[in-house]
Amino acid sequence: MWVTRQRVLRHYLRKSRINLKINNNLYRELYLKCKGNEFKNKKTLIEYIHKAKTENSRKSILYEKFEKKRKKNIFQKEKKIQTFNKKMLQISGKI
């Protein structure tokens, strides 16, 4: 029974990778989990794939937000430095 289950799971993983439903990294991770007997059947494997894909998309959205905020902070810091330098030039020029 274990061999037939492994064949079904591995066949589905290969098919998903060929159809570009999953990438190579996720394929390798899931292949090893199948080998480790984590998935009882094909349905649980499919559910796990959906969860993993949504988690990856959520992480990418959060990363984009983080990068946007980081760039904004860097811009504000540079602007603050420029205004400080202008004030210092004005002060030194008046003296």
C-alpha angles and dihedrals in degrees: 000000000000091000094051091047091050091050092052093047094045092047090052091048092051091048092049092049093050091049089049094241089129132024126235095261093054090044092056092046093050093044090058092045089053089051089050090056095245096138119066094195145345093277093060089048091053091049090051091050091053091049092048093049093050090047091051092049090048091051092050091051091050091048091052091051091049092050091049091051092046092052090049091052092049091051092050091048091051091048091051091051091050093051090048091051091049091052091048091051091050092050094047091046093053094052 
